[in-house]
Amino acid sequence: MADSWVNLAERLGSDLHLELAGPGSRRAVLTRALREAVRDGRLAPGTRLPPYRSLAADLGLARNTVADAYADLVAEGWLVAKQGSGTRVASRAEPARQPRVPGKRPARPAPPAHDLRQGQPDAASFPRSDWLAAARRALNAAPNEAFGPGDPQGRPELRRALAEYLARARGVRATPDRIVICSGFAHALRLLFGGRVLRGPLAVESYGLAFHRSVLAAASVRTVPLTLDEHGARTAELGGLQGVRAALLTPAHQFPTGGPLHAERRVAAVDWARSCGGLILEDDYDGEFRYDREPVGAVQGLDPERVVYLGSTSKSLSPGLRLGWMVLPERLLAPVLAAKGEREAWASVTDQLTLADFIDSGHYDRHVRRMRQRYRARRDRLVATLAARAPHIATTGIAAGLHAVLHLPPGTERSVVEAAARQSIALDGLAGYRHPAAVMPAFDGLVVGYATPPDHGYGPALEALCRVLPPA
């Protein structure tokens, strides 16, 4: 007997798939299939089954065969039958628990008592009400075709909104046709290098995210570190790097050491790209959050044909949205779209429509301004706490962003990170961000994210941090 789909939508409210296969009579096969449906939870306790006449007609079985199967399961305790209320799954017939297999599902580690890791915005401040209102407006206004196969370049509503916003807020020279929507910065790297749009070697800053280096390594891209100082990457070194035709920079706020790329070095990077036919990849990961100085415009504005501008909502709204964008030189548009494929496979169309409305309605600007004030207050509290409790610890990189760098005495970084772990404090040492081939002098430090803890836990987190810092 073959497998059968049983459509019980009118009588049961759902479809039921019965495996009518295996040895035995039709009665035995049906009894076994119903028993398994109850055991694994597809038929929940209390579910009313269709009359045996209806099920017999659906399955092409004799009525007596189905009636006898029901009777067998009633006798076994899987089903109950009452006059006038039909046959139902017994309330005590719960799905059998799957046995635990040792080693298959390792226990998740307990969350830290204090989370001071960088890179995460304040999750509690996500603008839920405004986002929901934007979603409703966007879905009501969306054309029917928006819910068909997605355009790999992204929804035109979002590309238009981004072109206007990036020009106004970040000085980006963009038109909607030059923007490609992606699911974030790492996805952009995978498209550019994994899709063979660009090839290595790639110049990078001596300190940066190891995860990004691993994405590039997976695409067989060799990275070459540039020296950093208080003015950012030393872009004059680009001309001496053999075979390098692209450089990945964080000009607005070097990650993680902090500080903008000096104006002369911004110009030098663009001049280098022009002279060798190269490209600058500009990671504008937290360009909206500036506290003690005027925002620094995007390098892309100096030469849109020599700079790939990369941004996302991961810091401004939430990394959970998985929305990012690339502003591309004209010659890269077709290769990037070819690498992405014929249909959108990553970024949700509904989220794209919602973000477009969120920007157009002004809610994005208001949210950014609100969060800028909130993060500045947290930054100030961190600085004040350290000044009072650990004045010997220098703090840098605090004019912008969501994290600060705490300078430690030489040779103490590892012991401080280990002490923090023992106290259930999650934070990172600078060593994990250093490029393995970097030649610039290393220094000990901590990268402290001040956006992540909830409001009620921020004070205790700072107190816990001060307890593990080395004494003067």
KEVEX-150897 format. One line per 8 residues: their letters; for each residue y, z, x of C-alpha. Coordinates in nm, 4 decimals. Each point is the difference from the previous one (the first is absolute). Layout:
BEGIN
a	Y:Z:X | ...
! end
This chain:
BEGIN
madswvnl	0.0000:0.0000:0.0000 | 0.3391:-0.1032:0.1501 | 0.3062:0.2220:0.0443 | 0.2237:0.0020:-0.3096 | 0.3645:0.0737:-0.0717 | 0.0253:0.1815:-0.3315 | 0.3408:-0.0417:-0.1673 | 0.0644:0.3171:-0.1974
aerlgsdl	0.3800:-0.0295:-0.0126 | 0.0228:0.0108:-0.3776 | -0.2455:0.2880:-0.0422 | 0.0190:0.1924:0.3288 | 0.3451:-0.0937:0.1326 | -0.1371:-0.1338:0.3303 | -0.2557:-0.2328:0.1534 | -0.3342:0.1381:0.1089
hlelagpg	-0.2075:-0.1628:0.2743 | -0.3726:0.0718:-0.0300 | -0.2449:-0.0901:0.2720 | -0.2845:-0.1362:-0.2165 | -0.2323:-0.0787:0.2865 | -0.3090:0.1402:0.1615 | -0.3600:0.0680:-0.0980 | -0.1198:0.1300:-0.3370
srravltr	0.0374:-0.0807:-0.3652 | 0.3335:-0.0927:-0.1549 | 0.0193:0.3477:-0.1480 | -0.0599:0.1599:0.3412 | 0.2537:-0.2283:0.1701 | 0.2694:0.0733:-0.2596 | -0.0706:0.3740:0.0073 | 0.0316:0.0029:0.3800
alreavrd	0.3249:-0.2020:-0.0099 | 0.1639:0.2322:-0.2547 | -0.1151:0.3068:0.1905 | 0.1573:-0.1322:0.3213 | 0.3245:-0.0817:-0.1822 | 0.0224:0.3624:-0.1132 | -0.1087:0.1416:0.3354 | 0.2598:-0.1866:0.2069
grlapgtr	0.2841:0.0687:-0.2441 | 0.0510:-0.3447:-0.1511 | -0.0866:0.1569:-0.3340 | 0.1958:0.3249:-0.0051 | -0.1094:0.3124:-0.1920 | 0.0966:-0.0318:-0.3653 | 0.0132:-0.3801:0.0024 | -0.1231:-0.1465:-0.3274
lppyrsla	-0.2558:-0.2765:0.0408 | -0.0086:-0.3005:-0.2325 | -0.2521:-0.0055:-0.2832 | -0.3398:-0.1126:0.1228 | 0.0196:-0.3083:-0.2218 | 0.3230:-0.1132:0.1692 | -0.1279:0.0647:0.3514 | -0.3237:-0.1823:-0.0823
adlglarn	0.1991:-0.3031:-0.1129 | 0.2154:0.0081:0.3161 | -0.3052:0.0182:0.2274 | -0.2267:-0.2294:-0.1954 | -0.2604:0.2748:-0.0467 | -0.1961:0.1179:-0.2978 | 0.1670:0.2776:-0.1988 | -0.3035:0.2256:0.0408
tvadayad	0.0165:-0.0409:0.3786 | 0.3568:0.1342:0.0104 | -0.0719:0.2718:-0.2581 | -0.2987:0.1189:0.2011 | 0.2070:0.0033:0.3234 | 0.2652:0.2135:-0.1715 | -0.2725:0.2350:-0.1268 | -0.1483:0.0352:0.3486
lvaegwlv	0.3387:0.0964:0.1481 | 0.0676:0.2450:-0.2816 | -0.3322:0.1648:0.0733 | 0.0842:0.0191:0.3701 | 0.3398:0.1579:-0.0732 | 0.2157:-0.2887:0.1184 | 0.1180:-0.0871:-0.3517 | 0.0570:0.1894:-0.3237
akqgsgtr	-0.0324:-0.1459:-0.3494 | 0.1491:0.1498:-0.3147 | -0.0056:-0.1312:-0.3529 | 0.3338:-0.1586:-0.0804 | 0.1416:0.0125:0.3548 | -0.2314:-0.2417:0.1773 | -0.1463:0.0290:0.3467 | 0.2095:0.1452:0.2839
vasraepa	-0.0429:0.0881:0.3645 | -0.0950:0.3656:0.0272 | 0.2794:0.2266:0.1258 | -0.2274:0.1490:0.2650 | -0.1049:-0.3402:0.1307 | 0.2346:-0.0042:0.3005 | -0.0232:-0.2587:0.2788 | -0.2204:0.1073:0.2858
rqprvpgk	0.1895:0.0960:0.3140 | -0.0617:-0.2249:0.2953 | -0.1598:0.1914:0.2866 | 0.2263:0.0562:0.2966 | -0.1082:-0.1852:0.3084 | 0.0792:0.1963:0.3189 | 0.2449:-0.1844:0.2219 | 0.0966:-0.2591:-0.2586
rparpapp	0.3221:0.1605:-0.1231 | 0.1610:0.2252:0.2560 | 0.2196:0.2687:-0.1460 | 0.3695:-0.0780:0.0058 | 0.2024:0.2283:0.2233 | 0.2219:0.2476:-0.1776 | 0.3651:-0.1099:-0.0214 | 0.2302:0.1690:0.2512
ahdlrqgq	0.1972:0.3019:-0.1101 | 0.3151:-0.1632:0.1411 | 0.0352:-0.3773:0.0300 | 0.2675:-0.1081:0.2480 | -0.1365:-0.3443:0.0765 | 0.2457:-0.2857:0.0191 | 0.0091:-0.3149:-0.2069 | -0.0309:0.1390:-0.3503
pdaasfpr	0.2846:0.0348:-0.2491 | 0.0261:0.2928:-0.2366 | -0.2695:-0.0885:-0.2541 | 0.1381:0.2416:-0.2595 | 0.3273:-0.1939:-0.0076 | -0.1487:-0.3290:-0.1135 | 0.2268:-0.1131:-0.2899 | -0.2708:-0.0002:-0.2650
sdwlaaar	0.2186:-0.0227:-0.3099 | 0.2248:-0.2733:0.1377 | -0.3000:-0.1922:0.1340 | -0.1756:0.0211:-0.3368 | 0.3137:-0.1218:-0.1790 | 0.0290:-0.2890:0.2458 | -0.3653:-0.0886:-0.0568 | 0.0518:-0.0127:-0.3750
ralnaapn	0.3065:-0.2216:0.0294 | -0.1690:-0.2269:0.2535 | -0.3167:-0.0448:-0.2037 | 0.1930:-0.0697:-0.3183 | 0.2116:-0.2629:0.1742 | -0.2752:-0.1603:0.2082 | -0.1041:-0.3555:-0.0866 | -0.3619:-0.0560:-0.0994
eafgpgdp	-0.0733:-0.1897:0.3195 | 0.0677:0.3157:0.2015 | -0.3389:0.1308:-0.1089 | -0.1907:-0.2991:0.1296 | -0.1148:-0.0553:0.3614 | 0.2592:0.1511:0.2320 | 0.2263:-0.2093:0.2219 | -0.0721:0.0915:0.3640
qgrpelrr	0.3711:-0.0186:0.0788 | 0.0692:0.2727:-0.2571 | 0.1711:0.0155:-0.3362 | 0.3325:-0.1870:-0.0044 | 0.1643:0.2945:-0.1804 | -0.0753:0.2308:0.2934 | 0.0921:-0.2537:0.2663 | 0.3384:-0.0572:-0.1652
alaeylar	0.0639:0.3745:-0.0299 | -0.0978:0.0603:0.3631 | 0.2157:-0.2837:0.1313 | 0.3064:0.1536:-0.1651 | -0.0835:0.3587:0.0958 | -0.0880:-0.0704:0.3643 | 0.3180:-0.2049:0.0480 | 0.2142:0.2754:-0.1495
argvratp	-0.1688:0.3085:0.1488 | -0.1476:-0.1221:0.3285 | 0.2025:-0.3070:0.0977 | -0.3042:-0.2276:-0.0267 | 0.0694:-0.3714:-0.0448 | -0.2668:-0.0941:-0.2511 | -0.0638:-0.2319:-0.2905 | -0.2856:0.0578:-0.2459
drivicsg	-0.1930:-0.2995:0.1319 | -0.0188:0.1594:0.3483 | -0.1557:0.3264:-0.1253 | -0.3753:0.0580:-0.0212 | -0.1308:0.3123:-0.1729 | -0.2818:0.1910:0.1697 | -0.1609:0.3410:-0.0363 | 0.1756:0.1665:0.2917
fahalrll	0.0784:-0.0270:0.3696 | -0.3621:0.0052:0.1187 | -0.0844:-0.2773:-0.2454 | 0.2888:-0.2033:0.1393 | -0.1383:0.0417:0.3522 | -0.3454:-0.1095:-0.1173 | 0.1468:-0.3111:-0.1631 | 0.2144:-0.0924:0.2995
fggrvlrg	-0.2592:0.0607:0.2721 | -0.3355:0.0204:-0.1769 | 0.0955:-0.3189:-0.1832 | 0.0872:-0.1661:0.3332 | 0.3560:-0.0720:-0.1071 | 0.1074:0.1679:0.3244 | -0.1984:0.0676:0.3150 | 0.0242:0.2581:0.2736
plavesyg	0.0873:0.1406:0.2366 | 0.2553:0.2075:-0.1911 | 0.2662:0.2239:0.1512 | 0.0194:0.3423:-0.1676 | 0.1867:0.3233:0.0631 | -0.1684:0.2537:0.2271 | -0.0196:0.2476:-0.2885 | -0.1176:-0.1097:-0.3434
lafhrsvl	-0.2769:0.0386:-0.2554 | -0.3486:-0.0213:0.1480 | -0.1183:-0.1358:-0.3358 | 0.2217:-0.3046:0.0398 | -0.1365:-0.0570:0.3487 | -0.3529:0.0178:-0.1411 | 0.0867:-0.2606:-0.2654 | 0.1249:-0.2296:0.2744
aaasvrtv	-0.3016:0.0699:0.2206 | -0.2282:-0.0946:-0.2897 | 0.1748:-0.3385:-0.0024 | -0.0626:-0.0307:0.3774 | 0.3704:0.0423:0.0760 | 0.0869:0.1569:0.3342 | 0.3091:0.2218:-0.0154 | 0.2389:0.0494:0.2919
pltldehg	0.2217:0.3132:-0.0043 | 0.3774:-0.0012:0.0481 | 0.1684:0.2995:0.1596 | 0.2035:0.2287:-0.2273 | 0.3036:0.2157:0.0668 | 0.2749:0.1605:-0.2071 | 0.1297:-0.3468:-0.0954 | -0.3337:-0.1280:-0.1280
artaelgg	-0.2248:-0.2652:0.1485 | 0.1116:-0.1615:0.3225 | 0.0023:-0.3518:-0.1354 | 0.1162:-0.1401:0.3348 | -0.3637:0.0402:0.1084 | -0.1099:-0.2705:-0.2450 | 0.0959:-0.2817:0.2325 | -0.2371:0.1274:0.2662
lqgvraal	-0.3114:0.0206:-0.2214 | -0.2283:-0.2924:0.0775 | -0.1185:-0.1910:-0.3039 | 0.1709:0.2269:-0.2550 | 0.1725:-0.1888:-0.2811 | 0.0328:0.2737:-0.2610 | 0.1212:0.3603:-0.0018 | -0.0495:0.2737:-0.2602
ltpahqfp	0.2989:0.2356:-0.0169 | 0.1303:0.2840:-0.2196 | 0.3735:-0.0642:0.0568 | 0.1536:0.2183:-0.2725 | -0.1918:0.3146:0.0961 | -0.2467:-0.0143:0.2865 | -0.3343:0.1360:-0.1063 | -0.0722:0.2756:0.0761
tggplhae	0.2518:0.1050:0.2643 | 0.3068:-0.0721:-0.2145 | 0.3327:-0.1720:0.0544 | 0.1187:-0.3551:-0.0708 | -0.0355:-0.2923:0.2352 | 0.3258:-0.0382:0.1943 | 0.2181:-0.2928:-0.1114 | -0.0244:-0.1738:0.3398
rrvaavdw	-0.3784:0.0266:-0.0079 | -0.0137:-0.1415:-0.3537 | 0.1928:-0.3040:0.1174 | -0.2137:-0.0260:0.3132 | -0.3177:-0.0061:-0.2081 | 0.1294:-0.2825:-0.2194 | 0.1251:-0.1935:0.3027 | -0.3437:0.0318:0.1591
arscggli	-0.1680:-0.1317:-0.3151 | 0.2373:-0.2975:-0.0097 | -0.0501:-0.0803:0.3665 | -0.3807:-0.0094:-0.0105 | -0.0617:-0.1059:-0.3595 | -0.1281:0.3486:-0.0769 | 0.0233:0.2420:-0.2907 | 0.1108:0.3560:-0.0683
leddydge	-0.2053:0.1949:-0.2537 | 0.2375:0.2577:-0.1495 | -0.1708:0.3032:-0.1543 | 0.2660:0.1531:-0.2262 | -0.2252:0.2815:-0.1147 | 0.2665:0.2536:-0.1065 | 0.3252:-0.1950:0.0161 | 0.1509:0.1693:-0.3059
frydrepv	-0.0012:0.3550:0.1357 | 0.3009:0.0659:0.2231 | 0.1752:0.3381:0.0177 | 0.2486:0.0407:0.2852 | 0.1049:-0.3573:0.0633 | 0.0622:-0.3232:-0.1821 | -0.3097:-0.2063:-0.0816 | -0.0919:-0.2551:0.2648
gavqgldp	-0.0417:-0.3482:-0.1444 | -0.3130:-0.2041:0.0539 | -0.0414:-0.2032:0.3186 | -0.1179:-0.2818:-0.2275 | 0.3605:-0.0585:-0.0994 | 0.0745:-0.1223:0.3538 | -0.2465:-0.2892:-0.0225 | -0.2271:-0.0414:-0.3054
ervvylgs	-0.1971:-0.2769:0.1713 | -0.0974:0.2225:0.2923 | -0.0741:0.3268:-0.1828 | -0.2766:0.0935:-0.2433 | 0.1320:0.2877:-0.2099 | -0.2652:0.2429:-0.1309 | 0.0529:0.2752:-0.2561 | -0.1836:0.1982:-0.2667
tskslspg	0.0270:0.2748:-0.2609 | -0.2188:0.2398:0.2004 | 0.2907:0.2259:0.1045 | 0.2579:-0.0666:-0.2711 | -0.2369:0.0450:-0.2972 | -0.3680:0.0509:0.0767 | -0.2702:-0.1434:0.2266 | -0.2222:0.0031:-0.3083
lrlgwmvl	0.1877:-0.2959:-0.1496 | -0.1295:-0.2323:0.2742 | 0.3036:-0.2274:-0.0146 | 0.1674:-0.1614:0.2979 | 0.1820:-0.3185:0.0915 | 0.0559:-0.2486:0.2773 | 0.3213:-0.1980:0.0414 | -0.1150:-0.3009:0.1976
perllapv	0.1495:-0.2788:0.2060 | -0.0462:-0.3309:-0.1811 | -0.2687:-0.1288:0.2373 | -0.2255:0.3011:-0.0649 | 0.0046:-0.0083:-0.3796 | -0.2757:-0.2566:-0.0539 | -0.2351:0.1443:0.2674 | 0.0369:0.3535:-0.1408
laakgere	-0.0712:-0.1169:-0.3536 | -0.3025:-0.1937:0.1254 | -0.1257:0.3162:0.1714 | 0.0533:0.2000:-0.3168 | -0.2009:-0.2365:-0.2179 | 0.0445:-0.1839:-0.3272 | 0.0231:0.3125:-0.2189 | 0.1550:0.3442:0.0364
awasvtdq	-0.2808:0.2356:0.0977 | 0.1922:0.3089:0.1089 | 0.3275:0.0840:-0.1765 | -0.0172:0.0835:-0.3713 | 0.2050:-0.2337:-0.2174 | 0.0984:0.2857:-0.2319 | 0.1235:0.2080:0.2928 | 0.1983:-0.2976:0.1289
ltladfid	0.1647:-0.0498:-0.3390 | 0.0734:0.3718:-0.0255 | 0.1578:0.0175:0.3457 | 0.2161:-0.3020:-0.0815 | 0.1352:0.1751:-0.3109 | 0.0334:0.3282:0.1917 | 0.2244:-0.1737:0.2539 | 0.1969:-0.2112:-0.2495
sghydrhv	0.0727:0.2997:-0.2245 | 0.1498:0.1996:0.2871 | -0.2681:0.2699:-0.0111 | -0.1236:-0.0870:0.3488 | 0.3461:0.0549:0.1516 | 0.0416:0.3260:-0.1886 | -0.3428:0.1210:0.1105 | 0.0730:-0.0837:0.3645
rrmrqryr	0.3343:0.1829:-0.0121 | -0.1634:0.3038:-0.1585 | -0.2782:0.0060:0.2572 | 0.2465:-0.0493:0.2856 | 0.1743:0.3215:-0.1036 | -0.3313:0.1778:-0.0460 | -0.1383:-0.1006:0.3394 | 0.3265:0.0782:0.1741
arrdrlva	-0.0129:0.3546:-0.1422 | -0.3569:0.0368:0.1258 | 0.0981:-0.1360:0.3425 | 0.2881:0.2482:0.0169 | -0.2299:0.2876:-0.0930 | -0.2452:-0.0992:0.2755 | 0.2783:-0.0143:0.2581 | 0.1460:0.3337:-0.1134
tlaaraph	-0.3406:0.1707:0.0059 | -0.0736:-0.1243:0.3511 | 0.3460:0.1037:0.1202 | -0.0641:0.3518:-0.1265 | -0.3674:0.0395:0.0893 | -0.0560:-0.2348:0.2954 | 0.3358:-0.0956:0.1554 | -0.1746:-0.1092:0.3205
iattgiaa	-0.1688:-0.2914:-0.1840 | 0.2146:-0.3155:0.0023 | -0.0116:-0.2180:-0.3100 | 0.0772:-0.3738:0.0008 | -0.0331:-0.3012:-0.2285 | 0.1620:0.1884:-0.2885 | 0.2880:-0.2308:-0.0931 | -0.2284:-0.2002:-0.2250
glhavlhl	-0.3480:-0.0255:-0.1463 | -0.2536:0.2527:-0.1266 | -0.1076:0.1671:0.3234 | 0.1330:0.1683:0.3131 | -0.1265:0.0182:0.3571 | -0.0284:0.3466:0.1536 | 0.0019:0.0015:0.3803 | -0.2502:0.2416:0.1553
ppgtersv	-0.0322:0.1423:0.3515 | -0.2138:-0.2237:0.2239 | -0.3725:0.0519:-0.0442 | 0.0199:0.1870:-0.3312 | -0.0396:-0.2718:-0.2632 | -0.3767:0.0091:-0.0305 | -0.0201:0.3782:-0.0222 | 0.2723:0.0090:-0.2678
veaaarqs	-0.1746:-0.2653:-0.2123 | -0.3295:0.1893:0.0320 | 0.1664:0.3294:-0.0904 | 0.1565:-0.1661:-0.3034 | -0.3398:-0.1308:-0.1099 | -0.1461:0.3503:0.0233 | 0.2819:0.1206:-0.2252 | -0.0687:-0.2851:-0.2481
ialdglag	0.3231:-0.1795:0.0886 | -0.0247:-0.3788:0.0044 | 0.2381:-0.1624:0.2481 | -0.0180:-0.2585:0.2760 | 0.0660:0.0059:0.3701 | 0.1886:-0.2826:0.1669 | -0.2965:-0.0933:0.2170 | -0.1760:-0.1649:-0.2931
yrhpaavm	0.2844:-0.2495:-0.0364 | 0.0192:-0.1034:0.3647 | -0.1255:-0.3464:0.0917 | -0.2989:0.0279:0.2370 | 0.1638:-0.2408:0.2447 | 0.3486:0.1538:-0.0102 | 0.1501:0.0560:0.3451 | 0.3073:0.2016:-0.1022
pafdglvv	-0.0162:0.3736:0.0708 | -0.1798:0.1964:-0.2717 | 0.1465:0.3126:-0.1507 | -0.1484:0.2713:-0.2166 | 0.1140:0.0263:-0.3581 | -0.0813:0.0328:-0.3681 | 0.0714:-0.2460:-0.2801 | 0.0901:0.2182:-0.2982
gyatppdh	0.0227:-0.1563:-0.3458 | 0.2362:0.1961:-0.2197 | -0.0442:-0.2062:-0.3198 | -0.3645:0.0766:-0.0752 | -0.0181:0.3719:-0.0970 | 0.0813:0.0940:-0.3597 | 0.3196:0.1952:-0.0552 | -0.1757:0.3327:-0.0454
gygpalea	-0.1975:-0.0516:0.3196 | 0.2717:-0.1298:0.2305 | 0.1339:0.3397:0.1116 | -0.3475:0.1396:0.0755 | -0.0860:-0.3216:0.1847 | 0.3017:0.0381:0.2281 | -0.0848:0.3646:0.0627 | -0.3560:-0.0964:0.0898
lcrvlppa	0.1298:-0.2705:0.2333 | 0.2227:0.2436:0.1854 | -0.2931:0.2362:0.0538 | -0.1977:-0.2586:0.1983 | 0.2887:-0.1251:0.2161 | -0.0124:0.1115:0.3644 | 0.2341:0.2851:0.0936 | 0.3108:-0.0534:0.2088
! end
